[in-house]
Structures are given as structure tokens and as C-alpha cells.
Amino acid sequence: MPLSIAPPNVAVEIKKICAEEKVAKHLGELGLAAGTRVKVIACGGSVIITLKEGRLCLDRELASRITVAVVSDEPALA
């Protein structure tokens, strides 16, 4: 499912980022890459996620290009 429709307060794992190479590289430098676990904090005009010990705000269009899967063995990240 796209990150833009992931349920809030549930741990998800990034499966694929379908963005321009430059954008995907920048997200990777921020720590957002395939295999990374994040939690959606809020969805609206943009999507706010927890990433490591911080938060990251993504516009809805970019979030819709990031494929995630719910992580069933972990209820949620802090």
C-alpha cells in the first residue's frame, strides 16, 4: 500500500520508493530506504512519519510513491 494511506500509529516497513533517482538518493541519505521501519503520525495535506529518533514531513504526492507493508511482529515504533 502507498505510505499516503498507511494507518496512523502502526509500524510499517518501506518496500519500494518509486521516485526520481535524485529524490530517492536524498531520502536514503535521510535514512528512508527499503527495509526501513517507520510510523505514520498524521495524514492530511502532507504525511508526517517518525524516522529513527525524529520526524519527517513528506508531501502527499511523494508519500504515494513509497510502497509500505504493515509490520505484524511490531505494534508500533516510539
C-alpha contacts under 8 A as a table, 3 or more apart, distances in Angstrom:
res1	aa1	res2	aa2	distance
1	M	5	I	7.08
1	M	6	A	6.95
1	M	67	T	5.50
1	M	68	V	5.56
1	M	69	A	6.46
2	P	5	I	5.78
2	P	6	A	6.64
2	P	63	A	6.81
2	P	64	S	4.92
2	P	65	R	6.46
2	P	66	I	5.57
2	P	67	T	4.58
2	P	68	V	5.99
3	L	6	A	5.06
3	L	63	A	5.22
3	L	64	S	5.75
3	L	65	R	7.58
3	L	66	I	5.57
3	L	67	T	5.91
3	L	68	V	5.83
4	S	43	C	7.02
4	S	47	V	6.46
4	S	60	R	6.01
4	S	61	E	7.95
4	S	63	A	4.93
4	S	64	S	4.95
4	S	66	I	7.96
5	I	43	C	7.83
5	I	64	S	7.73
6	A	10	V	7.99
6	A	12	V	7.84
6	A	40	V	6.96
6	A	68	V	7.73
7	P	10	V	6.10
7	P	40	V	6.93
8	P	39	K	7.05
8	P	40	V	4.87
8	P	41	I	5.60
8	P	42	A	6.36
8	P	43	C	7.71
9	N	39	K	5.85
9	N	40	V	5.76
9	N	41	I	5.99
9	N	76	A	6.22
9	N	77	L	7.96
10	V	39	K	5.67
10	V	40	V	6.82
10	V	70	V	7.15
10	V	71	V	7.94
10	V	75	P	6.29
10	V	76	A	4.95
10	V	77	L	7.58
11	A	37	R	6.57
11	A	38	V	5.80
11	A	39	K	4.78
11	A	40	V	7.62
11	A	70	V	6.10
11	A	71	V	5.64
11	A	74	E	6.59
11	A	75	P	6.20
11	A	76	A	4.45
11	A	77	L	5.89
12	V	37	R	5.55
12	V	38	V	5.56
12	V	39	K	6.07
12	V	68	V	6.04
12	V	69	A	5.35
12	V	70	V	4.32
12	V	71	V	5.13
13	E	34	A	7.54
13	E	35	G	5.85
13	E	36	T	5.56
13	E	37	R	4.32
13	E	38	V	6.34
13	E	68	V	5.35
13	E	69	A	5.39
13	E	70	V	6.39
13	E	71	V	6.28
14	I	17	I	7.65
14	I	32	L	7.78
14	I	33	A	6.50
14	I	34	A	4.85
14	I	35	G	5.33
14	I	36	T	5.41
14	I	37	R	6.32
14	I	38	V	7.65
14	I	66	I	7.08
14	I	67	T	6.10
14	I	68	V	4.51
14	I	69	A	6.79
15	K	34	A	4.92
15	K	35	G	6.16
15	K	66	I	7.60
15	K	67	T	5.42
15	K	68	V	5.13
15	K	69	A	6.88
16	K	33	A	7.56
16	K	34	A	5.53
16	K	66	I	5.87
16	K	67	T	5.11
16	K	68	V	7.13
17	I	24	A	6.68
17	I	33	A	7.22
17	I	34	A	7.17
17	I	65	R	6.13
17	I	66	I	4.54
17	I	67	T	6.35
18	C	24	A	7.67
18	C	65	R	5.19
18	C	66	I	6.15
18	C	67	T	7.98
19	A	23	V	6.11
19	A	24	A	5.71
19	A	62	L	7.51
19	A	65	R	6.54
20	E	23	V	5.29
20	E	24	A	6.12
21	E	24	A	5.10
21	E	25	K	6.00
22	K	25	K	5.19
22	K	26	H	6.28
23	V	26	H	5.10
23	V	27	L	6.19
24	A	27	L	5.12
24	A	28	G	6.12
24	A	33	A	7.93
25	K	28	G	4.99
25	K	29	E	6.26
26	H	29	E	5.03
26	H	30	L	6.42
27	L	30	L	5.02
27	L	31	G	6.37
27	L	32	L	5.12
27	L	33	A	6.87
28	G	31	G	4.92
28	G	32	L	4.86
28	G	33	A	5.14
29	E	32	L	7.29
31	G	36	T	7.55
31	G	51	L	7.38
31	G	52	K	7.89
32	L	36	T	6.16
32	L	51	L	7.48
33	A	36	T	5.65
37	R	51	L	7.67
38	V	49	I	6.42
38	V	50	T	5.60
38	V	51	L	5.55
38	V	52	K	7.66
38	V	77	L	6.93
39	K	49	I	5.40
39	K	50	T	5.33
39	K	51	L	7.51
39	K	76	A	6.73
39	K	77	L	6.14
40	V	43	C	7.48
40	V	47	V	7.13
40	V	48	I	5.99
40	V	49	I	4.36
40	V	50	T	6.57
41	I	47	V	7.60
41	I	48	I	5.38
41	I	49	I	5.23
41	I	50	T	6.85
42	A	46	S	7.99
42	A	47	V	5.77
42	A	48	I	5.19
42	A	49	I	7.20
43	C	46	S	5.93
43	C	47	V	4.58
43	C	48	I	6.57
44	G	47	V	6.34
44	G	60	R	7.81
45	G	59	D	6.90
45	G	60	R	6.16
46	S	57	C	6.60
46	S	58	L	5.65
46	S	59	D	4.38
46	S	60	R	4.81
47	V	57	C	5.64
47	V	58	L	5.18
47	V	59	D	6.16
47	V	60	R	6.08
47	V	63	A	6.82
48	I	55	R	6.72
48	I	56	L	5.63
48	I	57	C	4.39
48	I	58	L	6.35
49	I	55	R	5.53
49	I	56	L	5.36
49	I	57	C	6.48
50	T	53	E	7.04
50	T	54	G	5.74
50	T	55	R	4.40
50	T	56	L	6.31
50	T	77	L	7.91
51	L	54	G	5.37
51	L	55	R	5.54
51	L	56	L	6.57
52	K	55	R	7.91
58	L	62	L	6.42
58	L	63	A	6.04
59	D	62	L	5.55
59	D	63	A	6.23
60	R	63	A	4.99
60	R	64	S	6.09
61	E	64	S	5.19
61	E	65	R	6.78
62	L	65	R	5.24
62	L	66	I	6.93
63	A	66	I	5.34
64	S	67	T	7.44
71	V	74	E	5.86
71	V	75	P	7.55
72	S	75	P	6.88
74	E	77	L	7.67
